[in-house]
C-alpha cells in the first residue's frame, strides 16, 4: 500500500522547512505587491509575508512562498491607511483575493 497522505510514519516529525534569509531580504527590497496591483501609494516599508490563506496548519509556509507587503497591508500596526491581512484576513481576501495568488507576480522581477 502506498503512502497516500505523503506523510512520515506516526511518531516521526516532518522535515522542517529550510529558511532562506537571502530570499527574504530580496522580498523586503521589493515594493508592496498589493499597492502595485491596486495602484495604491505605498506609505510604509515592505515586509516579507508568509502566505496564510487556505493553509491547513499553524506552521509558516516556506520562505520561498513569501510575498512583499507594505506594513499597512501586512500587520497594520502603524500604517492604518490600508487593510491589514493579519488584522482582517477575511475582509482582506474579499478585497484583494487570496494572498498566495501574488506569489508569481514578482518572481519574474528577480534577476
N, C-alpha and C positions, 0 to 999 in steps of 0.2 A: 504494500500500500504506500502511496506517495504522500508527502507532506503537503497537504492541500492548503494549510494555513500559512505556509512559508515561515514557520516559527521554530525556534530551537526546542528540543525536548523539555518537558516540565522540569523546573529546578535550575535550568541553565539560563543565564541572562543573555539578552541580545547584545550584539556589539554596539558600543557607544558610537554616536555619530562623530566623525572627525571634525575638529574645529579648524577653521581656515581664517586666521586673523588678517591675512593679506587681502582676501576677498572681501571681508567686512570693511576693511579700510577703503578698498575701491568703491564699495557700495556707498559709504559715507561721503565720498568725494563727488557723487552724482547729485543732480537736482532731484527734488521730490517727484516721483513718477505720477502721483495723483495731481499735483499742481500743474505739471506739464500736460497731462491728458485732458484736464478740465479747464485749462487756461486760467488758473488761479495764480496769484502772486505769492511767491514763497517768502515768508517773513521770518523764518527760523532755520537753524542749521538742520542738515539731513542726518537721520539716524538709520541704522540697519534694522528693519523689521522682519522677524521670522514669522512667516505666514501662519494664521490661526484658523481661517475658515475651513470647515469640513475636515478638521484634524480630529482623529479618533483617539487621542490620548492627551495627557497633560504635558508631555515632553515637547521640547522645541523641535522644529524642523531643522534640517541640515542648514549649515551656513551658506551653502551654495544656492539655497532657495530663498535667501533673504532679499528683500526689496528696499529701495531707498524711499523713505518717507520723511517729510519735514516733521519737526516736533509737534506742530499743530495737528497734523493728520495721524501722528503716531500716539503719543501719550496725552497731549493737550494740557500739560501741567502749567506752562506759562504763555503759550500762544493759544489763546481762547478764540481766535478768529476762525478756526476750522473745526470740522467734526473729527474727533479723535477716535481711532479704531479701538483702542483699549478702554475708552470710556463708554462708547456706544457701538459695539460691534454689529448689532442688527441694523441700526439706522445707517451705519457706515456702508454696510453691504447693500442696502436698498438704494443708497445714493450713488455709490461708486462701483458696485459689483464685488465679486469675490476677490480677496487680496491676492490669491495665487494667480489670477489672470494677468497681473502686472509683471510676473517673473520674466517672461520672454521679451517684454517691450524694451528693456535696457541692455540685454545681453549683446545685441548687435553693436552697441556703442563701445564695448570692451575691445581693446586692441591687443 
